[in-house]
Amino acid sequence: MIQYKPTKKLFYGKWLYKVSYNIDGCSFIRHKSFDGIENTIEKLVPNSTYNRKIINSKDDLVHLTGLLKKVPGNSYDIRIETNIIDVYTSDEAFFNTMLCLLPEKIRFAQKPEQQLSDKHTILVKKYPQDKFTMRVYMKPHKMDVSEKPQYIKWLKSVNGVSISDAVSQWFITTHWNWDRRYILVDSEKTLLMLKLKNSNVVGTVYNLIIQD
């Protein structure tokens, strides 16, 4: 039975999901190319406790690196410490696939507590840029001035968010709760990332509904 732990923040300010494995000798792959891992392990000589751990975990390491090779490198990240390897991603399908891989080796998995948007709607003839389905009003007065530039830099890097230069400047310079401006968001998953990053600055959410 896999233990699930909810999280209310992004991992490393970026990732929604985490799967933590306990695999003896996994530190061996830290600086290795995943190509040819099996052959590399087979060439090891069992002349040390560390090498024997790696050899005994060959199948697990081959299966794990084999899965990671199949997905784009920018869709996940890994952290390795002794026998612990943590895999991070924002791809829910990939997260679910990992849960089926070596379940007996999984220490725990973490996923965000669901925070759905408010039920406000705006009727539109088409989605902005044919992709954005939400209008999210921001609350810059809820963030410390010193944190704003870095937050805007992060916001602009998020795939699935559209923020204009004018709104970026407004967010950084506004200190009062009187002027409402918004960004565009493409999905509930992206909205969830924004809330996990800093829920205080996320205001009212309007779902854009296409009117026939």
Residue frames as qw, qx, qy, qz and C-alpha x, y, z in Angstrom:
[[0.000, 0.888, 0.461, 0.000, 0.00, 0.00, 0.00],
 [0.430, 0.377, -0.011, 0.820, 1.54, 3.30, -1.10],
 [0.265, -0.648, -0.437, 0.565, 1.53, 6.04, 1.52],
 [0.250, 0.683, 0.314, 0.611, 0.25, 9.36, 0.19],
 [0.329, -0.498, -0.317, 0.737, 1.18, 12.69, 1.73],
 [0.253, 0.884, 0.361, 0.157, -0.64, 15.88, 0.70],
 [0.479, -0.145, -0.008, 0.866, 1.36, 19.00, -0.01],
 [0.102, 0.900, 0.376, -0.197, 0.35, 22.65, -0.04],
 [0.048, -0.837, 0.312, 0.447, 3.40, 23.96, -1.87],
 [0.778, 0.584, -0.229, -0.038, 5.37, 23.42, -5.05],
 [0.856, -0.314, 0.178, 0.369, 8.49, 21.30, -4.77],
 [0.514, -0.172, 0.268, 0.796, 11.50, 23.52, -5.52],
 [0.177, 0.555, 0.067, -0.810, 9.03, 26.18, -6.61],
 [0.289, 0.344, -0.607, -0.656, 8.13, 24.19, -9.72],
 [0.322, 0.009, -0.917, -0.234, 6.84, 20.63, -9.35],
 [0.654, -0.310, -0.050, -0.688, 3.37, 19.42, -8.30],
 [0.964, -0.168, -0.089, -0.186, 4.12, 15.75, -7.59],
 [0.001, -0.653, 0.742, -0.155, 6.81, 13.69, -5.87],
 [0.973, -0.096, -0.174, -0.121, 7.52, 9.96, -5.69],
 [0.176, -0.742, 0.624, -0.172, 10.22, 8.82, -3.26],
 [0.933, 0.118, -0.337, -0.051, 11.95, 5.47, -3.85],
 [0.506, -0.670, 0.542, -0.035, 14.29, 3.53, -1.58],
 [0.923, 0.367, -0.113, 0.039, 16.70, 1.62, -3.84],
 [0.710, -0.534, 0.283, 0.362, 20.06, 0.38, -2.60],
 [0.578, -0.121, 0.460, 0.663, 22.93, 1.81, -4.61],
 [0.377, 0.807, 0.441, 0.107, 20.81, 4.36, -6.48],
 [0.160, -0.884, 0.168, 0.405, 23.48, 7.04, -5.99],
 [0.588, -0.109, 0.617, 0.511, 25.38, 5.16, -8.72],
 [0.399, 0.594, 0.577, 0.394, 23.16, 6.74, -11.38],
 [0.122, -0.844, -0.210, 0.478, 23.58, 10.33, -10.13],
 [0.032, 0.748, -0.364, -0.554, 26.20, 11.31, -12.71],
 [0.386, -0.040, 0.852, 0.351, 25.58, 8.55, -15.24],
 [0.427, 0.158, -0.421, -0.784, 23.87, 8.65, -18.60],
 [0.740, 0.022, 0.483, -0.469, 20.75, 6.50, -18.49],
 [0.796, 0.471, -0.307, -0.223, 21.79, 4.93, -21.78],
 [0.677, 0.345, -0.621, 0.193, 23.61, 1.66, -21.18],
 [0.449, -0.595, 0.442, -0.499, 23.06, 1.56, -17.41],
 [0.972, -0.115, 0.118, -0.170, 22.50, -2.19, -17.52],
 [0.830, 0.394, -0.232, 0.319, 25.80, -2.85, -19.32],
 [0.089, 0.701, -0.427, 0.565, 27.63, -0.49, -16.98],
 [0.676, -0.481, 0.368, -0.419, 26.35, -2.32, -13.91],
 [0.997, 0.073, 0.004, -0.026, 27.17, -5.72, -15.38],
 [0.630, 0.548, -0.353, 0.423, 30.81, -4.65, -15.68],
 [0.340, -0.744, 0.368, -0.442, 31.07, -3.88, -11.97],
 [0.551, 0.151, -0.782, 0.248, 33.19, -6.17, -9.82],
 [0.649, -0.652, -0.262, -0.292, 31.52, -7.20, -6.53],
 [0.652, 0.114, -0.466, 0.587, 34.60, -6.32, -4.50],
 [0.019, 0.107, -0.396, 0.912, 32.91, -3.82, -2.17],
 [0.145, 0.458, 0.766, -0.427, 29.68, -3.46, -0.24],
 [0.283, 0.575, 0.014, -0.767, 28.72, -0.49, -2.43],
 [0.275, 0.304, -0.715, -0.567, 29.25, -2.39, -5.68],
 [0.040, -0.175, -0.983, 0.028, 27.32, -5.37, -4.38],
 [0.243, 0.528, 0.512, -0.632, 24.37, -3.10, -3.53],
 [0.336, 0.517, -0.298, -0.728, 24.39, -1.74, -7.08],
 [0.204, 0.159, -0.906, -0.335, 24.61, -5.19, -8.63],
 [0.050, 0.307, 0.912, -0.268, 21.78, -6.50, -6.45],
 [0.261, 0.642, 0.379, -0.613, 19.61, -3.51, -7.44],
 [0.166, -0.151, 0.625, 0.748, 20.38, -3.78, -11.15],
 [0.050, 0.478, 0.815, 0.324, 16.83, -4.68, -12.22],
 [0.104, -0.816, -0.463, 0.330, 15.28, -1.86, -10.18],
 [0.181, -0.625, 0.190, 0.736, 17.75, 0.72, -11.49],
 [0.160, 0.027, 0.738, 0.655, 17.28, -0.44, -15.09],
 [0.016, 0.644, 0.755, 0.121, 13.49, -0.25, -14.80],
 [0.138, -0.824, -0.280, 0.473, 13.57, 3.22, -13.24],
 [0.158, -0.517, 0.373, 0.754, 16.06, 4.74, -15.67],
 [0.194, 0.223, 0.820, 0.490, 14.25, 3.03, -18.54],
 [0.033, 0.792, 0.607, -0.057, 11.06, 4.90, -17.62],
 [0.173, -0.797, -0.020, 0.578, 12.87, 8.22, -17.20],
 [0.287, -0.209, 0.599, 0.718, 14.45, 7.85, -20.65],
 [0.188, 0.475, 0.792, 0.334, 11.00, 7.70, -22.23],
 [0.036, -0.908, -0.409, 0.085, 9.87, 11.15, -21.09],
 [0.351, 0.779, -0.075, 0.514, 11.29, 14.60, -21.92],
 [0.577, -0.026, -0.474, 0.665, 14.04, 15.63, -19.56],
 [0.041, -0.240, 0.161, -0.957, 12.33, 18.93, -18.77],
 [0.626, -0.401, -0.370, -0.558, 9.20, 17.16, -17.52],
 [0.840, -0.491, -0.228, 0.042, 10.82, 15.84, -14.33],
 [0.118, 0.743, -0.543, 0.373, 13.71, 16.26, -11.92],
 [0.874, -0.239, -0.412, 0.096, 15.43, 13.86, -9.55],
 [0.183, -0.769, 0.476, -0.385, 17.22, 14.22, -6.21],
 [0.877, -0.003, -0.470, 0.097, 19.40, 11.42, -4.87],
 [0.238, -0.697, 0.510, -0.445, 20.66, 11.04, -1.31],
 [0.357, -0.306, 0.868, -0.161, 22.30, 7.75, -0.20],
 [0.163, 0.153, 0.956, 0.191, 19.68, 5.08, -1.05],
 [0.268, 0.673, 0.544, -0.423, 16.82, 7.54, -1.60],
 [0.175, 0.067, 0.500, 0.845, 15.84, 8.81, -5.03],
 [0.249, 0.615, 0.496, -0.560, 13.05, 11.36, -5.29],
 [0.247, 0.261, 0.626, 0.692, 11.39, 12.01, -8.64],
 [0.140, 0.550, 0.337, -0.751, 9.48, 15.27, -9.19],
 [0.146, 0.251, 0.683, 0.670, 7.07, 16.13, -11.98],
 [0.335, 0.264, 0.248, -0.870, 4.02, 18.24, -12.81],
 [0.494, 0.112, -0.645, -0.572, 2.69, 15.67, -15.27],
 [0.691, -0.197, 0.429, -0.547, -0.15, 13.79, -13.58],
 [0.934, 0.250, -0.161, -0.197, -0.07, 10.93, -16.11],
 [0.537, 0.486, -0.609, 0.324, 3.67, 10.43, -15.55],
 [0.300, -0.421, 0.596, -0.615, 3.12, 10.59, -11.78],
 [0.866, -0.037, 0.225, -0.445, 0.52, 7.81, -12.02],
 [0.836, 0.392, -0.382, 0.023, 2.88, 5.75, -14.18],
 [0.203, 0.529, -0.679, 0.468, 5.60, 6.05, -11.55],
 [0.599, -0.313, 0.460, -0.575, 3.21, 4.77, -8.90],
 [0.965, 0.133, 0.037, -0.222, 2.94, 1.53, -10.88],
 [0.658, 0.531, -0.469, 0.253, 6.71, 1.20, -11.23],
 [0.480, 0.145, -0.686, 0.527, 8.43, -0.65, -8.38],
 [0.482, -0.674, -0.157, -0.538, 5.61, -0.01, -5.89],
 [0.850, -0.412, -0.267, 0.189, 7.39, -2.13, -3.30],
 [0.607, 0.039, -0.125, 0.784, 10.29, 0.36, -3.42],
 [0.043, -0.666, -0.173, -0.724, 8.15, 3.49, -2.97],
 [0.238, -0.100, -0.623, 0.739, 8.58, 5.14, 0.44],
 [0.174, 0.656, 0.538, -0.501, 5.72, 7.57, -0.16],
 [0.276, 0.433, 0.488, 0.706, 4.15, 9.74, -2.83],
 [0.043, -0.520, -0.355, 0.776, 3.05, 13.35, -2.54],
 [0.141, 0.483, 0.586, 0.636, 0.41, 15.21, -4.47],
 [0.054, -0.152, 0.174, -0.971, -1.28, 18.57, -3.88],
 [0.181, 0.475, 0.735, -0.449, -4.49, 19.04, -2.03],
 [0.209, 0.505, 0.608, 0.576, -7.06, 20.03, -4.63],
 [0.013, -0.533, -0.287, 0.796, -8.00, 23.71, -4.59],
 [0.334, 0.523, 0.666, 0.415, -10.61, 24.32, -7.24],
 [0.083, 0.145, 0.095, 0.981, -11.40, 27.73, -8.61],
 [0.298, 0.352, 0.493, -0.738, -14.46, 29.71, -7.57],
 [0.367, 0.442, 0.791, 0.210, -17.55, 29.18, -9.69],
 [0.190, 0.736, 0.051, -0.647, -17.55, 32.46, -11.61],
 [0.610, 0.280, 0.619, 0.409, -18.00, 32.47, -15.36],
 [0.163, 0.628, -0.154, -0.745, -17.65, 34.84, -18.30],
 [0.753, 0.470, 0.460, 0.011, -19.19, 34.07, -21.68],
 [0.105, -0.623, 0.465, 0.620, -16.80, 34.49, -24.62],
 [0.761, 0.533, -0.108, -0.354, -16.91, 33.85, -28.37],
 [0.850, 0.315, -0.364, 0.214, -13.51, 32.15, -28.29],
 [0.752, -0.547, -0.069, 0.361, -10.71, 31.47, -25.85],
 [0.018, 0.938, -0.301, -0.173, -7.92, 34.07, -25.76],
 [0.079, 0.617, -0.757, -0.202, -5.12, 32.82, -28.02],
 [0.804, 0.082, -0.463, -0.364, -7.27, 29.70, -28.46],
 [0.617, 0.075, -0.728, 0.289, -5.93, 28.21, -25.23],
 [0.062, 0.119, -0.584, 0.801, -6.64, 30.25, -22.10],
 [0.394, -0.464, -0.738, -0.292, -9.76, 29.15, -20.24],
 [0.469, -0.685, -0.471, 0.298, -9.53, 31.27, -17.08],
 [0.126, 0.744, -0.090, 0.649, -9.18, 34.88, -16.03],
 [0.678, -0.412, -0.461, 0.398, -7.39, 35.11, -12.66],
 [0.060, -0.915, 0.009, -0.398, -7.48, 38.41, -10.79],
 [0.659, 0.125, -0.465, 0.578, -4.37, 39.20, -8.78],
 [0.459, -0.870, -0.167, -0.076, -3.88, 40.70, -5.32],
 [0.598, 0.469, -0.327, 0.562, -0.39, 42.29, -5.29],
 [0.272, -0.705, 0.274, -0.594, -1.02, 43.98, -1.93],
 [0.915, -0.361, 0.064, -0.168, -0.83, 40.53, -0.36],
 [0.897, 0.126, -0.088, 0.414, 2.86, 40.09, -1.22],
 [0.465, -0.711, 0.078, 0.522, 5.92, 41.76, 0.28],
 [0.373, 0.884, -0.149, -0.239, 7.44, 44.30, -2.10],
 [0.169, -0.652, 0.713, 0.196, 10.85, 42.58, -2.02],
 [0.548, 0.019, 0.835, 0.044, 9.35, 39.30, -3.26],
 [0.585, 0.645, 0.264, -0.414, 7.43, 40.74, -6.22],
 [0.336, 0.696, -0.507, -0.381, 10.13, 40.91, -8.96],
 [0.087, -0.280, 0.954, 0.062, 11.16, 37.30, -8.43],
 [0.493, 0.328, 0.733, -0.334, 7.53, 36.18, -8.35],
 [0.548, 0.705, 0.005, -0.450, 6.78, 37.94, -11.64],
 [0.166, 0.574, -0.756, -0.269, 9.90, 36.35, -13.17],
 [0.269, -0.015, 0.958, -0.100, 8.62, 32.94, -12.10],
 [0.533, 0.513, 0.485, -0.466, 5.09, 33.71, -13.31],
 [0.463, 0.698, -0.295, -0.460, 6.35, 34.59, -16.78],
 [0.067, 0.423, -0.890, -0.155, 8.24, 31.29, -16.94],
 [0.503, 0.123, 0.790, -0.328, 5.14, 29.18, -16.26],
 [0.115, -0.029, -0.770, -0.627, 3.86, 27.45, -19.37],
 [0.197, -0.542, -0.811, -0.102, 0.13, 28.06, -19.38],
 [0.180, -0.762, -0.352, 0.513, 0.12, 31.64, -18.06],
 [0.376, 0.552, 0.265, 0.695, -0.16, 34.86, -20.03],
 [0.303, -0.793, -0.280, 0.448, 0.71, 38.12, -18.29],
 [0.428, 0.815, 0.116, 0.374, 1.25, 41.42, -20.07],
 [0.494, 0.194, -0.283, 0.799, 4.13, 43.80, -19.37],
 [0.237, -0.537, -0.008, -0.809, 1.60, 46.35, -18.12],
 [0.805, -0.492, -0.194, -0.269, 0.13, 43.92, -15.58],
 [0.809, -0.032, -0.331, 0.484, 3.64, 42.84, -14.52],
 [0.245, 0.343, -0.208, 0.883, 4.60, 46.43, -13.80],
 [0.507, -0.538, -0.110, -0.664, 1.30, 47.08, -12.05],
 [0.873, -0.343, -0.345, 0.019, 1.80, 44.03, -9.82],
 [0.665, 0.049, -0.321, 0.673, 5.27, 45.14, -8.77],
 [0.137, 0.273, -0.135, 0.943, 4.37, 48.77, -8.05],
 [0.503, -0.517, -0.287, -0.631, 0.84, 48.49, -6.61],
 [0.178, 0.114, -0.784, 0.584, 0.46, 48.42, -2.82],
 [0.414, 0.053, 0.370, -0.830, -3.25, 49.06, -2.41],
 [0.221, 0.259, 0.940, 0.033, -6.29, 46.82, -2.68],
 [0.343, 0.597, 0.273, -0.672, -8.33, 48.88, -5.11],
 [0.457, 0.579, -0.412, -0.535, -7.29, 48.18, -8.70],
 [0.803, -0.017, 0.590, -0.079, -8.16, 44.73, -10.06],
 [0.463, 0.606, -0.517, -0.387, -6.21, 43.34, -13.00],
 [0.919, -0.052, 0.350, -0.172, -5.85, 39.79, -14.21],
 [0.050, -0.454, 0.815, 0.357, -3.71, 37.19, -15.91],
 [0.829, 0.192, -0.238, -0.469, -4.84, 34.40, -18.24],
 [0.381, -0.357, 0.845, -0.116, -4.47, 30.74, -17.26],
 [0.454, 0.219, -0.688, -0.522, -4.97, 27.67, -19.43],
 [0.682, -0.162, -0.696, -0.158, -6.09, 24.94, -17.00],
 [0.714, -0.663, -0.052, -0.221, -6.94, 23.86, -13.45],
 [0.886, -0.119, -0.118, 0.432, -3.49, 22.28, -13.17],
 [0.407, 0.423, -0.081, 0.806, -1.77, 25.58, -13.90],
 [0.374, -0.712, -0.049, -0.593, -4.11, 27.38, -11.51],
 [0.870, -0.472, -0.138, 0.049, -3.22, 24.87, -8.83],
 [0.721, 0.130, -0.137, 0.667, 0.48, 25.60, -9.39],
 [0.049, 0.607, -0.035, 0.792, -0.19, 29.31, -8.84],
 [0.639, -0.653, -0.072, -0.400, -2.07, 28.61, -5.61],
 [0.910, -0.269, -0.140, 0.282, 0.64, 26.31, -4.33],
 [0.531, 0.351, -0.117, 0.762, 3.29, 28.91, -5.12],
 [0.058, -0.082, -0.390, 0.915, 1.44, 31.68, -3.27],
 [0.049, -0.576, -0.802, -0.154, -2.30, 31.44, -2.70],
 [0.140, -0.634, -0.362, 0.668, -2.46, 34.88, -1.08],
 [0.025, 0.419, -0.279, -0.864, -2.02, 36.75, -4.37],
 [0.066, -0.199, -0.844, -0.494, -4.56, 34.67, -6.31],
 [0.344, 0.130, 0.311, -0.876, -7.91, 36.42, -6.26],
 [0.708, 0.344, 0.400, -0.469, -11.21, 35.67, -7.93],
 [0.227, -0.157, 0.834, 0.479, -11.09, 33.18, -10.79],
 [0.629, 0.443, 0.117, -0.628, -13.44, 33.42, -13.75],
 [0.545, 0.056, 0.789, 0.277, -13.93, 30.40, -15.99],
 [0.277, 0.405, -0.337, -0.803, -14.28, 31.44, -19.62],
 [0.550, 0.284, 0.778, -0.110, -17.21, 29.66, -21.27],
 [0.038, -0.055, 0.600, 0.797, -17.62, 29.69, -25.04],
 [0.468, 0.444, 0.452, -0.617, -21.06, 30.92, -26.02],
 [0.411, 0.225, 0.772, 0.431, -22.39, 29.28, -29.17]]
